Amino acid sequence: MKPSAAKIDELEESSRVRVGAVLGGVLVAVIVAALAWLASDVPAAPASVSPLRDAVRLRQVWTALPPASAATVEPVAAAVSAPGAVPPGYLDVCGMGLVKESEWMGQARIEAMAVSLEQVRKRVVASLKTRGDEASRAAAFTLEAFGGDVQFDEPVLCEGPACPAVPERVQSAQSIKRRLAANSDSRDQLARLAVGTRDPELYGLAYGICATHGRDDAHSACRMLSAEQWARLDPGNGVPWLAVAEQARAGGARGGVPEARHGAGVAPSMDAHMGSLSRRLSDRLLDGAPPLESFELLVQAFNIQLPGLGGYSTLSGECTAQAVRDANRLQQCAALADTLWTHGTNLIDWNIALALGPRVGWSAERLQSARDERDALMHASATMGGEQSVSCDAIERQTRYLGSVGRLGEIGAMRERVRASGRSIAAWARDGREVREALVRSADAAPSVPLVR
């Protein structure tokens, strides 16, 4: 039985607060991918049950890792070398050793991490600005635009015996908006830098951030950017054409959507450059920075780019079962599905292609083969961190994986992971299906579990 959208949302809400306090950032992203995976075959248009929406919202739990220097740490031994040596109830934390899991989940630690992470961010931003090259300045402005003191000002409502005596606190939507508004100058400096660039990757980074954090600001330099200019800088890439479609629909210029749909469908590449910011940042982190903070800064840099991918829902929403009854629309939507699958670089591409496949005539054999490959790649990547996902070894593995995503794209990095494992696609797919079935059962049982709200 497939979980409903409501159940997926319940899973999202229950994991939003607690999951990140135990897992490393990349594994949080894997959980997100798994939930998007559950939603990916829903036949409704992506705008109603959007894998992208869930991915963006869930991947924002980056604030939950603790600082390596917190005074409240109570390590009981040196760092261990193997997960099997970790006693029940403890975690092997890089740079700290064995730490009680209950401590690791504590509010004080989460808040201390936010402070420590902000200190590292400021140092990295200052270092990037001294370099002076365009890519370094863009990375600096981007990180600065999302910086500032984090306020944990919203109590988490909780029901049931497992709830803490003192309510946990998270960032309210209002405090996040205030923090971003306070950094609008950095966002606008990024936009002005993009206006004069010939680098489509940099322009896409600025456009994506402006689309989500500058669209409603009448005085923002973000208004100098356009999807059309992005497409002119990178005409062979289908992703800017998705943005053109979204901009045309938002502006009421429906006539521009078919052209954008065609542009995306015939594009020889589909590259959202996910991980490009974290890839550039990884080469510029300061020596001696605490490992947890450094890793979380890379993860946050990865997450920053995700909300700007909203153009996917516009074009896929143009390919509903009813719309493709028109022969011309069917041809364009079939080309779009093929491009997303053949040239796609991230799971959003593949999940939308699989949602469109049955509507545009993919055979049962092709659909099953594609689903098997997706399941295999996702499950292989889900094993990246292991049980002790904040140990030094796990952080090193996950950092390398983020680097691979930046170089090869998410799909390419997952394929590299499968090749390195020495196991076949079929074996990983079989294991992945078992995990998927367990996730579905968990989602079906979610209403009977006390939820953190």
Phi, psi and omega in degrees: 000129180280134179293146178285167177300324181297319181291322177299318178296323178296319176299317180299313183294320183289332180269345187303321187269318193265326190302313186296340181288344180248322187266152171288164187299320182294323178291329172301318178297326178293320176300318177300313180300322180296319179290322175296325178300316179299326183273349194292334183263008176297127187286348180292164178299145183305336181294335183270321174229091192262116172303325179297317180301313181294322180297315181296314185290318184286328182286001180273015180272017184302337186289355193273357178277147184270165179277151178288342187253011185298133182290340183276001181295142179232064181295144182247354180195168176292164180301139181269165184257347182221137180304329181296341182273359182275121180293156176302139179088003181235160175235146174268106187253128183301128179083356184233331183095211182277128182230140178299134181298324179296324176293317182300329181275359189288151180299319182299321181291319180299316181291323179294325178296320179300320179292313182294320179296322179294324177296317178295319180301314182299320179293318180293318179300315180299319180294319179296320182294330180289340182287322172084343180286160188300314182295319180293319178296319178298317178297319180297312181298322181294310180298320180295325181295336182252011182271192180109166181291130179273130178254119176265083193246006182241114178295143179267117178288134184217138178235141177116166184292340182277358184287145179290154180295320177257120183303138175289159182233143177231176176285132173280158177300325181293319181291325177295317179297320179297319181294317179293321179296325180293339181253021184297332178298318179293319176301317181289328175295322176297317180297316180294325176296321181292327181303324183262005185271158169249007182268109182295331179294316178293318180297318179296322177299311181295318181297317181296318179292318179295327182296332182253338186234009178218359186297323185266003181265107185295339184256007185280145173293348177301334181291351177277349182265151178216150177296325180298319178294321177300315180295326178293324179288334185221063190294336181273002182256126182289337185297315176301328178293329174297319178294323177299317179296316180296317181294321179295317180293317180296327181272004179078010181265071184302335180297337180279346183291314179302319179298317179293322178299318178294315181301319179290322184292328182260002183294136178282355177215159177218084190235107177276000180056036174299132180087358181294322180292315179293329177296314180293324182289326185298332179277355187235010178291150184284141174295140177087358178292143180305138187297321182293315180296318180299315180295317181293329176294321176296318180295318179296321177300322177296315184292330183303326185280344188293316184297340182282008183262026186294343182298341180301317186292332181295307183287322179293330176291343176278356186242044177291166179301325179287319184296322186282005171291337174282130186299318180294317179296319178301317180297316180292320182289326175295320177296321179296316179298317179296318179296316180299321181281313186286320185249359181298148182242357180218169184293334176299315177305310185291318182295322177290321177301318180290330176288324181279333185311308180297332182284333186253010171098017175297140179288160178299324180294317180295317180299315182294318179297318180294317179296322179297317180294318178299314181299319181296312182295319180295318182290322178299320180287331181292343180270006189300312186276335184076185183292325180258078192281355177245015173286165181298318180298316181294318179296321178297316179297315182291327177294318177298321180295317176301320177298321178295321178299317179295326181275319192248351190085163183298316179295315179299320179293322178294319178296321177298321178298317179295315180300318182293334182286336183079000180263158183278161174302318182299319181293315178294322180296319179299313178295322181296321179297323178296319178294318181298317179298322178294321177296320178296316178298320178296319179294321179295328181272354187305320182299338181271358181260135176303130185253140172276125184244000000 
